[in-house]
Every structure is written in C-alpha cells, then in structure tokens.
C-alpha cells in the first residue's frame, strides 16, 4: 500500500514514520547482504531491493494485500522470513500452473504463445525471491483477452496471468480444432506469426451463436445470422446490453460445462464485448466483430 492509501486507511503520521523507519532498517540489512562486503550499491539497485521488500511484506503488488499494521509491532526480520515462506508456496503454485498451461495449450500454432511459455519456464529457474521477488518476466508477449492486473508483481502477476491463459485454453479445447482454425484464419490469416489472442475471435462467434439459440460448437455464423444479431442487440436499452452479453456468456459456459474459473472468464470477456458492439450498431455493421464463415 502507498503512503496515500495508508493515510486513507486511517494511519497517523507517527505510524507512517514508524513504518518507514523500520523498512529503512530492513533495507539496510538487505543491501549489506546483497553487496556481500562492498561498501556501496547503485541507487537503482537499492530502489529495486526496496520494491522487493515491500512486495514480500505485502505492501504492494499482491493479489491479496497483507494487513500492514502488524509490521509496526513485530520484528520485521521475522515478518520477512514468514512472508518469504508464503512466497515460496506461491512460487510452487505458479510452477504448477505453468506446467498445466503447457499441457492444456491448444494444438494451434502461435509463435508468441510458444515463446511466452518458454520464457516463463526460463524465468522460473532464475527467479530470485530473496532480493528481487517483485520482478516479472520481461518476455511475456502473448496477449490475453483479459490482461492480468498491472498492479500485480512477481509470482502474483504470474499466477494471475497463467490462470487466465488456462481459462482461455480450456475454453478453446471444447471446440473441434478445425472449426477453431477456420475462425482464426477468418480473423487473422497470419495467426501463427502475429501477436494475436487465439481465444477472443472463437469466444465471440460462440457467443453470437448462443445469442441466436444455435449450437455454439459449430462456430459458423452466416451473414443473415449476424443481421439477426444486430436487430436483437439494437432493440436493447443501452444499459441492458452488457447484461445481455454476460447472460449469454453464462449460458455458453453452462452448455460447455466449464469450471467456475473458466466460466467467470468467459462471462467477463462477453461483457467486455459490449462497447465494441454498441459502437458498431449505429452503422448496422457487426462484420468486424462476429465473423461470417
């Protein structure tokens, strides 16, 4: 949490000063350990060590931020060791998710996905949770439909990113590979080489067929079906469009018997589609959203 956030949470100036002083003492210890006898460190390195400390202690970059008030009382070295042990467990969780993502990956070629999974595998081996726990892989190129929150750091970011990738893969694996490839070729002929998301065009067409009461597994959406979709969605009040798409995502998820996490992802992606649909409806053209095959 930032100083402003702690102030909003009711922290006094004295409490903020106490926390800053205690962090400064722990940072000095970390700098000595990292320098291993050198008399000084570059300012940039010290700043990175501080970011790592704040992340490990739960002050920033965590999916579930820790309650910082105990840091005013207990020895910070003890808190740091305890949170390091918790971080080790989350690191193991990220490792399991990475393996699951590699196994669940759809049998569809995409260079950025291949490179990203390989990069995460290499990052796991060089991750330094003692001094630079806040770092995230710099070579995550694959674009998710729903990006992981940028506020997350370290393995918390990786856990979120890999969980979202797994949801996309599990959804895609519900469909025949040939049908998926037809949609991808219609959306982006060079889907193998370009940095595109494989999930979104398939999910959009499956959602369109669900809205029309058709079997989503086919994925084909004829032009007359797109016209029917435009008529149906145009008739909705502006505030109801997102709810309609989210409900269709829920129906789609139920029909595919998706697990809870994947169902949440599909519903969120469906709701996120509404601004694009709303912008296209006045022009009576959903061609750039729902693909005719």
C-alpha positions in Angstrom: 0.0 0.0 0.0 1.2 3.5 -0.8 1.5 6.3 1.8 -1.6 7.8 0.4 -3.5 4.5 0.7 -2.3 4.0 4.3 -3.4 7.6 5.1 -6.8 6.9 3.7 -7.0 3.7 5.8 -6.6 5.8 8.9 -2.9 5.6 9.6 -1.4 8.5 11.6 1.7 10.4 10.6 3.5 8.8 13.5 2.6 5.3 12.3 3.7 6.1 8.8 7.0 7.4 10.1 7.5 4.3 12.2 6.8 2.0 9.3 9.2 4.0 7.0 12.0 3.8 9.7 11.5 0.1 10.2 11.6 -0.5 6.4 14.7 1.6 6.1 16.4 -0.6 8.7 15.4 -3.8 6.9 16.5 -2.3 3.6 19.9 -1.5 5.1 20.3 -5.2 6.1 19.2 -6.4 2.7 21.7 -4.0 1.0 24.5 -5.4 3.1 23.5 -9.0 2.3 23.3 -8.2 -1.4 26.5 -6.2 -1.6 28.4 -9.0 0.2 31.1 -6.8 1.5 31.0 -3.9 -1.0 30.8 -0.5 0.6 28.1 0.9 -1.6 25.3 0.0 -4.0 24.0 1.9 -7.0 20.8 3.9 -6.1 18.8 2.0 -8.7 19.7 -1.4 -7.1 18.7 -0.1 -3.7 15.4 1.0 -5.1 14.8 -2.4 -6.6 15.7 -4.1 -3.3 13.1 -1.8 -1.5 10.4 -2.7 -4.1 11.2 -6.4 -3.4 10.9 -5.9 0.4 7.5 -4.1 0.0 6.2 -6.8 -2.2 7.3 -9.7 0.0 5.8 -7.9 3.1 2.5 -7.5 1.3 2.6 -3.7 1.0 2.2 -3.7 -2.8 1.8 -6.0 -5.8 -0.1 -8.8 -4.1 -3.4 -10.3 -5.2 -4.5 -10.2 -1.5 -2.5 -7.4 0.3 -1.5 -8.3 3.8 -2.6 -6.3 6.8 0.3 -3.9 7.4 -0.4 -3.0 11.0 1.5 -6.0 12.5 4.6 -4.6 10.8 4.5 -1.7 13.3 5.0 -4.2 16.2 6.7 -7.5 15.3 10.3 -7.7 14.3 10.5 -7.1 10.5 13.1 -9.8 10.1 10.6 -12.3 11.4 7.8 -11.0 9.2 10.1 -11.1 6.2 11.1 -14.7 6.9 7.4 -15.7 7.3 6.3 -13.9 4.1 9.3 -15.4 2.3 7.9 -18.9 3.2 4.5 -17.9 2.0 6.1 -16.6 -1.2 7.8 -19.9 -1.7 4.4 -21.6 -1.7 3.0 -19.2 -4.3 6.1 -19.8 -6.4 5.3 -23.5 -6.3 1.7 -22.7 -7.3 3.0 -20.7 -10.3 5.2 -23.6 -11.3 2.2 -26.0 -11.2 0.1 -23.5 -13.2 2.9 -23.2 -15.8 3.0 -26.9 -16.2 -0.8 -27.1 -16.5 -0.8 -24.3 -19.1 1.8 -26.2 -21.2 -0.2 -29.3 -21.1 -3.6 -27.6 -21.8 -2.3 -25.5 -24.6 -4.5 -26.0 -27.7 -2.9 -27.8 -30.7 -2.7 -24.5 -32.6 0.5 -22.9 -33.7 1.2 -19.4 -32.4 4.7 -18.1 -32.1 4.1 -15.5 -29.3 2.4 -18.2 -27.2 5.2 -20.6 -27.7 7.9 -18.0 -26.9 6.0 -16.7 -23.9 5.6 -20.2 -22.3 9.3 -20.9 -22.9 10.2 -17.5 -21.4 8.2 -18.2 -18.3 9.9 -21.6 -18.0 13.3 -20.0 -18.1 12.2 -17.2 -15.7 11.2 -19.8 -13.0 14.8 -21.0 -13.0 16.3 -17.6 -12.5 13.7 -16.0 -10.2 15.4 -14.5 -7.1 12.7 -14.3 -4.4 15.3 -13.3 -1.8 16.4 -10.0 -3.4 14.2 -9.3 -6.5 10.9 -11.1 -5.6 8.9 -8.3 -7.3 10.3 -9.0 -10.8 8.1 -10.4 -13.5 9.2 -11.9 -16.8 10.0 -9.3 -19.4 9.3 -11.5 -22.3 5.6 -12.2 -21.9 4.5 -11.4 -25.4 1.3 -13.3 -25.8 -1.8 -11.1 -25.5 -4.6 -12.3 -23.2 -8.2 -11.3 -23.9 -8.4 -10.1 -20.3 -4.9 -9.0 -19.2 -3.6 -9.7 -15.8 -3.8 -6.6 -13.5 -0.8 -4.4 -13.9 -0.7 -3.6 -10.2 0.4 -7.2 -9.5 4.1 -8.0 -9.2 6.3 -11.1 -9.0 4.7 -14.5 -8.8 1.3 -12.9 -8.0 1.4 -11.5 -11.5 2.4 -14.9 -13.0 -0.3 -16.7 -11.1 -2.9 -14.3 -12.4 -1.5 -14.4 -16.0 -1.2 -18.2 -16.1 -4.7 -18.7 -14.6 -6.2 -16.5 -17.3 -4.3 -18.4 -20.0 -5.5 -21.7 -18.6 -9.1 -20.4 -18.8 -8.6 -19.5 -22.4 -7.0 -22.8 -23.3 -9.7 -24.8 -21.5 -12.4 -22.9 -23.4 -10.7 -23.4 -26.8 -10.2 -27.1 -26.1 -14.0 -27.5 -26.0 -14.1 -27.0 -29.8 -13.0 -29.0 -32.8 -9.6 -27.8 -33.8 -10.7 -27.4 -37.5 -13.5 -25.1 -36.5 -11.2 -23.0 -34.4 -8.7 -22.8 -37.2 -11.4 -21.6 -39.6 -12.3 -18.8 -37.2 -8.7 -17.8 -36.7 -8.0 -17.8 -40.4 -11.0 -15.6 -40.9 -9.9 -13.2 -38.2 -6.2 -13.1 -38.9 -4.7 -15.2 -41.8 -1.3 -15.0 -40.1 -2.5 -16.0 -36.7 0.5 -18.3 -36.4 3.1 -15.5 -36.6 1.4 -12.4 -35.3 0.9 -11.3 -31.7 -2.9 -12.0 -31.5 -5.2 -13.6 -28.9 -6.5 -17.0 -30.0 -9.4 -17.1 -27.6 -11.3 -13.9 -28.4 -12.5 -14.5 -32.0 -13.6 -18.0 -31.1 -15.4 -16.9 -28.0 -17.1 -14.1 -29.9 -18.5 -16.4 -32.6 -19.6 -18.9 -30.0 -21.3 -16.1 -28.1 -23.1 -15.0 -31.2 -24.4 -18.4 -31.9 -25.5 -18.7 -28.3 -27.5 -15.4 -28.6 -29.2 -16.9 -31.7 -30.1 -20.1 -29.9 -27.7 -22.1 -32.0 -25.2 -24.8 -31.1 -22.1 -22.9 -30.2 -19.7 -25.8 -31.1 -20.2 -25.2 -34.8 -18.8 -21.6 -34.6 -20.0 -20.8 -38.1 -22.1 -17.6 -38.2 -23.8 -16.8 -41.6 -24.3 -13.2 -42.6 -28.1 -13.4 -42.1 -27.4 -14.6 -38.5 -25.2 -11.5 -38.0 -28.1 -9.3 -39.2 -30.4 -11.0 -36.7 -27.9 -10.4 -34.0 -27.7 -6.7 -34.9 -31.5 -6.4 -34.8 -31.7 -8.1 -31.4 -29.0 -6.1 -29.8 -30.1 -2.8 -31.3 -33.5 -3.3 -29.6 -31.9 -3.4 -26.2 -31.7 -0.3 -23.9 -28.1 0.8 -23.7 -27.8 -0.2 -20.1 -29.1 -3.7 -20.8 -26.5 -4.6 -23.5 -23.7 -5.6 -21.2 -26.1 -7.7 -19.0 -27.4 -9.5 -22.1 -23.9 -10.4 -23.3 -22.9 -11.5 -19.8 -26.0 -13.7 -19.6 -25.2 -15.2 -22.9 -21.7 -15.9 -21.7 -23.2 -17.7 -18.6 -25.4 -19.8 -20.9 -22.5 -20.6 -23.1 -20.3 -21.6 -20.1 -23.1 -23.8 -18.7 -23.6 -25.6 -22.1 -19.9 -26.3 -22.3 -19.8 -27.5 -18.6 -16.9 -25.2 -17.9 -15.3 -25.0 -14.4 -16.0 -22.0 -12.3 -12.9 -20.0 -13.1 -13.2 -20.5 -16.9 -16.9 -19.7 -16.7 -16.1 -16.4 -14.9 -13.5 -15.6 -17.6 -16.0 -16.3 -20.5 -18.7 -14.2 -18.8 -16.3 -11.3 -18.2 -15.0 -11.4 -21.8 -18.6 -11.4 -23.1 -19.5 -8.3 -21.0 -16.3 -6.6 -22.2 -17.5 -7.0 -25.8 -20.5 -4.6 -25.4 -18.6 -1.3 -26.0 -17.5 -2.6 -29.4 -20.9 -3.9 -30.3 -22.6 -0.6 -29.2 -20.2 1.4 -31.3 -20.9 -0.7 -34.4 -24.7 -0.9 -34.1 -25.5 2.6 -35.5 -23.6 1.6 -38.6 -25.6 -1.6 -38.9 -22.3 -3.5 -39.2 -21.1 -6.2 -36.9 -18.8 -7.7 -39.5 -15.7 -6.6 -37.7 -16.9 -8.4 -34.5 -18.8 -11.5 -35.4 -17.2 -13.4 -38.3 -19.2 -15.0 -41.1 -17.8 -18.3 -42.1 
